[in-house]
C-alpha cells in the first residue's frame, strides 16, 4: 500500500511535499468535520429551542385568552366596571405572544397554522369586545345564547387551530429529537475519523520510511564499512528514495573506480618494479651471454668432432634466443609513448608482410589480403604498430601448417579501423582474454611469449583493444583502433 501511495523511487523532497499536503488535508478535514458537527448540533438545538418557544408562547396565549374571556363574564354577570380595561390588557399580552410566535416562524406550513390561529382568536376577541359594549342586563338576557356562541363558535375554532398548531410543533420536535439522537451517535465517529486517518498515515509513512530510507541507509552504511576495508567488489543495492538510489549508484561507481585505480596502481607499481629490475637483470645476463657466445664461436673449428660442433652451435643458438627474449622483454616493459602520424593502413600491412616475407616463403604460406583496396587511414605510431602486427603474423605463421593460408583483413566502421590476422592452424585451447594479457612461457624456438601481450599493450596505448575470435579452425587476432587520436581534442583544448 505504501508503495502504491508513495512509490519507493520517489524523491525525499516529493515525500516531504506529499506529507505536508496530507497533513494539511487532515487538518482541514478535521476542521470541516468539527465545524460541520458543531453546526449541525447547534442548528438542531436552535430548532428545538425555536419550537419550544413557539409552543410555550401558544400555551401562554391560551391562558391569556381564558383570562380575557373571564373579564367578559365578570362584566356581564358581576358588573365589574374594570373588566374592559383588563380585557384590553390581556389583548395586548396575546398580541405580544403572536408577535413572538410570528418572529419564530420559518416554514410556510407554520405560517399557515399561525395565521389560522390568529384568525380564530380575532373572532373570539371581536365577540368579547361586542359583549363589553353591551349592558349587563342585555348580556344576562342572552346568557344561554352567549354560552352557546362561545363554546361552539370562537372558542371551539381557536382550540382546534391551537391543537393543530401544537401537533405541527410536536411533529417537528420529534424530527429534531431524531436528528439530535443521530448527531449524538455520529459525532463521536466523525471526531474519531481524523484520528483513524492520522493513524493510517503514520503507519503508511512509517513503513515507507523504513523501506525507502532506513533500510537503504543501513545498506549504505554497511557497504561503506565493507568498502573501507578494501573489498571494492561489494555493491550497494540501489533501492529506496531517489536521492538514496543516486547515492548508492555513486558509491558503487566510486567502488568500481577505486577497484580500477587500485588495479592500475598495482599494475603501475609492478611495471615500475620490473622496469627497474629487468634492465639490471638483462645487463647481468647479456654480458655473460656475449662472452659465452664469443667463446663458443672461437672454439668452433672444422677439425672438432661433429658432436662437439653440434653442442657449440646449440650454445650459440641458445645464447641468441635468450638475447632476443631479453630484448623483447625490455621492449615490453619499456613505457610506450606512441608518436602518432597519419598512416595508410594498406601501406602498413604491406610493410609487415614484406618483413615476414622470408618466413612466409620458407613455409609455403599463402597470404591473402582482404579489404586493402579500401585505402583507409588512421593516426598511429607506425613503428609500434608494425612490431605488434609482425608479432601476431609470426604467431600465425608458426601456428599454420606448411602450405596453409593466412588472411590479413582491413575494415573501417563506426569510427574505428580493424586489422586482423587469421590463421587456419590448430588454434589455442581457449581464446585469450582481451585485457590483462601477461607474458607466458613458450615452446617455440624463435618465440619469447611476449608477442600477444606486446600487441595488446600497443592497442591499449593507442586507445584501442585486442580481440580474439575462436574459429573452428584457427584463431583470428583483431586489433581495433580509433580512426583518430581520442586524446587529440583534449590536447588541443588544453
N, C-alpha and C positions, 0 to 999 in steps of 0.2 A: 504493500500500500504506500509506504514511504517513497519507494522508487517511482511509483506511478504519479504521486502528487508532486514530487520534487525532482527526482531523477539524479542518479549518482554522479553524472557528468556535469551537473550544473555548477556554476562558479559560486564561491562563497559570497560574493557581492550580491548575486541574484538571490541566494538563500537569505541573506540579510534583508533584502528588499521584500521578499515574499513573507518572511517572518513579520516584518513591520506592517505589511498590508494585512496579514491575518490578525495581528494583534489589534490594529486599529479597527478592523472589521468586527472583531469580537467585542471590543469596547462599544462600538456603535450599535451592534446587535443587542448587547446587554442594556445599553441606554434606551434603545427603542422598546425592548421588552419591558423594562421597568416603567418607562413613561406610559406605554400602552396599558400595562396592567393597572397602574395608578389612575390613568384617565378613565378606563372602563369602570374601575371600582368607584371612583368619585362620581362619575356620571350616574351609575346605578344608585349610589347613596343619595345624590341630589334628587334623582327622580323619586326615590322613596320618600324623601322629605317633602317634596312638592305635593305628592299625592296625599301624604299625611296632613299637610297644611290645608289642602282643599277639603279633605274630609272633616277636619276639625272646624273649619270655618262654616261648612254646611250644617254641622251639628249645632254650633253656636247660633247660626241663623235660625234654625228650628226653635231653639229655646227662646230667642228674642221674639220670634213670631208669636209663640204661645203667650208670652208675657204681654205682647202688644194687644192681642185679642182679649186678654183678661181686662185690660183697661177699657176696652169697648163694653164688656159686660158690666164692669163697675159703673160706667156712665149710665148704662141702660137700666140696671136694676138697683143700684145703690145711690145713683145721683151724684157720683163723685165728680166734683167740678174740676179737679186737676187731672182727670183721665185723658183729656185731649192733649195736654202738654206731655204727659208720659207716653202717649201713643206716638207723638212726633219724635220723642227722644229714642224710642225703640226703632222707629222707622229709619232714623239716621244711622243707628247702630247696624241695622240689617243692610242698609245701603253700603256701609263701610265693609261689611262682610262680603258683599257682592263685588266691591272694588278689589278686595284682596283675592277673591276667587278668580275674577277675570284676569288679574295680574299673573296668576299661575297657569292659566290655560295655554296649552301648546298645540293641541291637536284639534282638528275640525270637529271630531265627534264630541270632544269635551265642550267645545264652544256651543255646539247644538244643545247639549243637555243643560248647560248653564243658562242659555237663552230661554229654554222651555221652563226651567225653574224660576227664572226671573219673571216670565210672563204669568205663571201661576201665582207667584207672590203678589204681583201688581194687581191681579184680580181680587185677591183676599184683602189687600191693603185698600183698594178702591171701595170695596164693600164696607170695610171698617170705617173709613172716612165718612161714608154716607150715613152710617148709623150715628156717628158722633155729632153730625149736624142736626139729627132729629131729637125731639124732646123725649125724656124718659117715659112719659105716658104713651107716646106713639110707639116707642120700642117695645113697651110692655104689652101693648095691644097686639103686636105682631110677634110675640115671643116664640110661638110654635114654628111659624114660617122662618124666623131668624135662625133657630137651631138647625132646621132642615137645610137652609141655604148654606150655612157654614159647613155642616157635616158632609152633605152630598155635592156641594159646589166647590168653592175655592179651596177649603182645607183638603178635600179628597184629591183634587188635582195637584196641589202642592206636595202632598205626601207621595203621590205616585211619581211625580217628577224627581222628588228628593230620593226616593228609593231607587229609581233608575240611575240617577247620578251616583249614588253610593255603590250600586252594582258595577257601574263602569269603573269607579275608582278601585273597588275591590279586585276586579279582574286585572287592572293594571298593576296593583300591588302584588298580586300573585306572580305576574310575569316578571316584575322587578326582583321579587324574592328568589325566583328561579334563576335569574341571571346572577344575582349575588351568590347563590349557592354554587353555581358553575364557576364563577370567578374565584370563590374561596377554594375550590378544588383545583382549579387550573393555575392560579397564580404561583403556588409553590413550584409547579413543574416549569412554568415559564422562567422563574427565577433560577431554577436548577439547570436549565438548558445551557446557559452560558458557562456554568461550571463544568458541565459534561463536555462541551466543545473545547474549553481550555484544557481539560484533562486529555482529550483526544489529540489536540495539537501538541501537547507536551510529550505524549507517547510517540507520536509520529516523528517529531523533530529529534527526540532523544534517540530513536532508532536510526534515523538518518545520520545524525551527528556521529553515532558510533560507527556506522558502516562507511560513511563518506569522509570522516575527519579523524576520529580517534584511531580506528584500525589502520588506515593508511599511514598516519603519523607514527604509529608503533612500528609498522613495516619499514618506514624511512629511518627511524632511529636504529632499528636492528641492522639494516643494511649499511648505514654509515659506520656502525661499530665494526661490522664484519669487513667492510672495505678498508677501514683504517688499519686493520691487521694485515693488509696486503692481499686479501682474497678478492682481486679485481674481477673475477668471473661471476661474482654474485650480482644478481639483478633485483631491483625493487619492483614488486607488482604495480603496474601503472593503473591504479583504480582510485575511486573516491571523487572528491570535488575537482573541478577543472584545474584550479591552481595546484593542487596536490598531484594531479596527473602530470602536469607540466614539470613540477619539481621532481617527481620520480623519474620522468624521462631525462631531465637534466642530470640527475645523479647517475643514471645508467650510462648516459653519454660520457659523463666525467669518468666513470669507472672504466669504460672502454678506452677512453683516451689515456687514462693512467696506465692501463694494461699495455696499450700500444707504445706509450712513452717508455715504460719500464723495459719492454722487449727491445725497443730501439736503443735504449741506453745500454742494456746488457750486450746487445749486438755491437754497439759502438765501442764499449769497453773491451769486449773480446777482440774486435777488429784492431783497436789501438794496441792491445797487448800483443797480438800476433804480428802486427805491423812492426812493432819494436823488437820482437823476439826473432822473427823469421830472418830478417837480414843478417843478424848475428850468426844464427844457425847456418844460414846459407853460405855466409862467408867462411865459417869454420868447416863447412862441408866441401865447398867448391875448391878451396885451396888444396886440401889433401887429394881431392879427386883429380885436379890438374896434375899433381905430382905422380899419382898412381897411373894416370893415362899416359903421361910422358915417359914414365919408366917402362910401361908395357910396350910403347912404340919403339923405345930404344932397344929393348931386349929382343923384340920381334926380328927374326932373321930367317932367311930361307933355309939355312942349314939346320935349324932346330927341328925336332921331331914334329910330326903333324899334330899329335895330341897336345903338345906344349903350345904350338902356334894357335890351335883352336882355343885353348884356355886363355891365351893372351888377347885374342880377338874378342872373346866373351867379356874379358875385363874392360877392354876399350869400349864395347857396346854398352855395358852396364854403366860405365862412367858417363858416357854420352847421355844415356837415358836419365840417369839421376841428375845430370846437369840441366837437361831440358825440363824435368819435373820441378827442379828448384827455380828455374827461370819462370815457369808458368805459375808457380805458387807466389812468387814475388809479384808477378803481374796481377794475379787475382787479389792479393791483399793490398796492393797499392791503391790509394783512393783515386777513383776515376772522376775526372772533370772534363766532360765532353766539350770539344770545340766545334760547335755546330756551324755547318755551311750548307748551302743548298746542294743537294746531291740527286742525280737522276738514278732511279732505282735500277733500271736495266744496266746502266754502266757499272754500278756497284756489284751486281750479280755477275756481269762479265768478268770483272776483276777477280772475284772469288773463284769462279770456275777456271780461270786461267791459272791461278795459284795452285789449284788442285789438279791441274790437267795431267801431270805426270802420274799421280796415283790413280786417277780415273782410267788413264790409258793402260797402266800396268795391270789393272784388274778387269779390263774389258767392260767397264761400266758404260751404260748408255745414259747420257744426261739429256733430259727433256725439259725444255723451257715452256712455261705456261704463263701467259699474261705479260710477257716482257714488252710486247708491242704497245701496251698502254702508255708507256713512257712517262709514268707518274714520277713526281719528285717530292722530296721532303727535306727537312733540315735535321742533320745529324753529324756525328763525328765519323768520317769515312774510315779512319784507321781502326778505331774501336769496333765499328760495325763489321769491317772486313775480317778482323780477327775472330769476332764472335761467330759470324756466318761460316768462316772457314773451319772453326772447331766443330760446328754442327754438321757441316758437309763431310768432314773427315770421319766423324762418328757414323754417318750414313754409309760412307764408302766401306768402312771396316765391318759394318753390320750386314752389308749386302753380299750375296754370293757372286762369284765371277760371272760376268755377262748380264747381270741384273740391271734394272732401270732405277734411276733416281730422278725425282721431279723437283725442279726449282720453280716455285709458284710466286707470282706477284699479283696483288689485288688491292684496289682502293675502294673504300666505302665508309660512309658516316664520319668523314673527317679523319679516318685512320688508314694507314697503309700496312698491309701484312706481307711478310716474307716467310715462306715456308720451305722446308726441306723434307721431302717424303721418300722413304726407302721401302723396299719390299723384302727386308730381311726377316730374321726370326723374331724380331721385336724384343720388348722388355717384359719382365714378369708383371710389371704394373707401370702405368704412365706416371712419370714424376709429377709431384705437386708443382703448381706454377709459382709458388712462393716458398721461401725457406730452403732453397736448394743449397746443399753443402757439398764440399769436396768429398769424394768417395774413393774407395780403393778400386783399382782397375787391373785387369789381367792382360790388357793389350800391350803388345811390345812397344808400340810407339805412343801409348796413351799416358795421361797424367791424372785422369779422374777429375779434371777441372774444366773441361770444355763446356758442359751444360751449366754449371754454376757461374762460369765467367759470362756466358751468353745471357743468363738471367740477370746478372749484375749490370751488364751493358744496357739491356732493355729497361731496367729499373731507373738508371741514371738518365735515360732518355725520356722518362715519363711513360714508358710502355710496359709490356708484360710478355712473358714467355709462356706459351701454352703447348700442350702435347695432345695429339689425337691418336688414340689407340685403334688402329685398323685391324682387320682380320689378318692381314699380312703386313708387318712392318709398323713403323712409327712415323708420324708427321710432326715435326717440331715447327711451331709457328711463332714468329716474332711479330707482335702487334705494336705499332708505333704511331704516335700522333703525327699528322702531316705538317704541323707547325710546332714550334717550341712552346710548350704550355707556360713557361716562365718568362717568355719574351715580353708579353704585355706588362707583367709585373715589373720587370727591369726597366722598361721604358717609362712606366708610371713613376717608379721610384726616382 
